[in-house]
Amino acid sequence: MLFDIIKSPSFARLMETHVRDMLIYLFENEQNFGILCKIEHITFDPPLPKHISDEFRAMTLFFLAGYTFESARIDNDALIFEAGFGHENVGSFVTVPLLSIVQVIIDDTPAFVNLALPYEQQPLPEIEKSEGIQNSMSVFLSNPENQKFIKKK
């Protein structure tokens, strides 16, 4: 099932490796690109003024070109770059965890799509096996038509 795959830590590591390799390839080939990422996992140093940070949506697109592209680097599990924001061009270093990158976009076309859940995002709690069986049996027995399938002692 897809949800089992995207919540798997091994799948997350695979996606993280893939996006790292993709970004390194783009840097080596001096190809500008955009990243669509989850803003909740991104940090800004120094922090941006509230009137600027309030403008970001849950999924935000950053385009790396010019000085922003030149300043970009991969450090451990994050993409870091410097960019200017707002009319004042407020400078800040942006740190984007690689698993927060949902898409890498080249010339308006997604070249990479990441479905993995970030490590810190916890999967939905699983139902205890015995509890799941009990719930399943209760639903089964609640239908009068299923009584014929029950063994009589």
GIBEL-V237483 format. One record per residue. N is the residue number from 1. RES is the residue in three letters. OMEGA is omega in whole degrees, -180 to 180 (999 if undefined). NEAR is the number of other C-alpha atoms within 12 Angstrom. Layout:
BEGIN
n=(N/N)
res=(RES/RES)
omega=(OMEGA/OMEGA)
near=(NEAR/NEAR)
END
This chain:
BEGIN
n=(1/2/3/4/5/6/7/8/9/10/11/12/13/14/15/16/17/18/19/20/21/22/23/24/25/26/27/28/29/30/31/32/33/34/35/36/37/38/39/40/41/42/43/44/45/46/47/48/49/50/51/52/53/54/55/56/57/58/59/60/61/62/63/64/65/66/67/68/69/70/71/72/73/74/75/76/77/78/79/80/81/82/83/84/85/86/87/88/89/90/91/92/93/94/95/96/97/98/99/100/101/102/103/104/105/106/107/108/109/110/111/112/113/114/115/116/117/118/119/120/121/122/123/124/125/126/127/128/129/130/131/132/133/134/135/136/137/138/139/140/141/142/143/144/145/146/147/148/149/150/151/152/153)
res=(MET/LEU/PHE/ASP/ILE/ILE/LYS/SER/PRO/SER/PHE/ALA/ARG/LEU/MET/GLU/THR/HIS/VAL/ARG/ASP/MET/LEU/ILE/TYR/LEU/PHE/GLU/ASN/GLU/GLN/ASN/PHE/GLY/ILE/LEU/CYS/LYS/ILE/GLU/HIS/ILE/THR/PHE/ASP/PRO/PRO/LEU/PRO/LYS/HIS/ILE/SER/ASP/GLU/PHE/ARG/ALA/MET/THR/LEU/PHE/PHE/LEU/ALA/GLY/TYR/THR/PHE/GLU/SER/ALA/ARG/ILE/ASP/ASN/ASP/ALA/LEU/ILE/PHE/GLU/ALA/GLY/PHE/GLY/HIS/GLU/ASN/VAL/GLY/SER/PHE/VAL/THR/VAL/PRO/LEU/LEU/SER/ILE/VAL/GLN/VAL/ILE/ILE/ASP/ASP/THR/PRO/ALA/PHE/VAL/ASN/LEU/ALA/LEU/PRO/TYR/GLU/GLN/GLN/PRO/LEU/PRO/GLU/ILE/GLU/LYS/SER/GLU/GLY/ILE/GLN/ASN/SER/MET/SER/VAL/PHE/LEU/SER/ASN/PRO/GLU/ASN/GLN/LYS/PHE/ILE/LYS/LYS/LYS)
omega=(-175/-178/178/-180/-174/177/-178/176/180/176/178/178/178/179/179/177/-178/-179/177/179/180/-179/177/178/-179/177/-179/-179/178/-179/175/-178/174/173/172/-174/180/-174/-177/-178/-174/175/180/-180/1/179/180/174/-176/-178/176/-177/178/-179/-179/175/-180/175/-175/179/173/177/-179/178/178/-177/180/178/-178/-178/-173/176/174/-180/-176/-176/-177/170/-178/177/178/-180/175/-175/176/180/-179/-177/-179/-178/178/172/-177/177/-177/174/-176/-180/176/177/-178/178/167/-173/177/180/178/-180/176/179/180/176/-179/178/-175/174/176/-177/-174/178/-175/176/178/-180/180/178/176/-176/-178/179/179/178/180/179/180/180/179/179/180/-177/-179/177/-178/180/-177/-180/-179/-179/-177/177/174/-179/999)
near=(7/11/13/17/18/24/26/23/21/17/23/29/24/22/33/35/22/27/35/30/20/29/37/21/16/27/23/15/12/17/22/27/33/28/40/34/35/27/27/22/26/33/24/26/19/17/19/25/21/13/14/20/22/15/15/22/16/17/19/25/25/36/27/33/24/17/15/26/29/20/21/31/27/27/17/15/26/27/37/30/32/30/29/28/26/18/10/13/13/22/22/26/25/34/34/38/34/41/41/39/42/35/34/35/28/24/15/16/14/18/21/26/24/33/27/34/33/31/23/16/18/14/17/10/8/11/12/10/10/11/12/13/13/14/15/15/17/15/15/17/16/12/14/12/11/14/15/11/12/13/7/6/3)
END
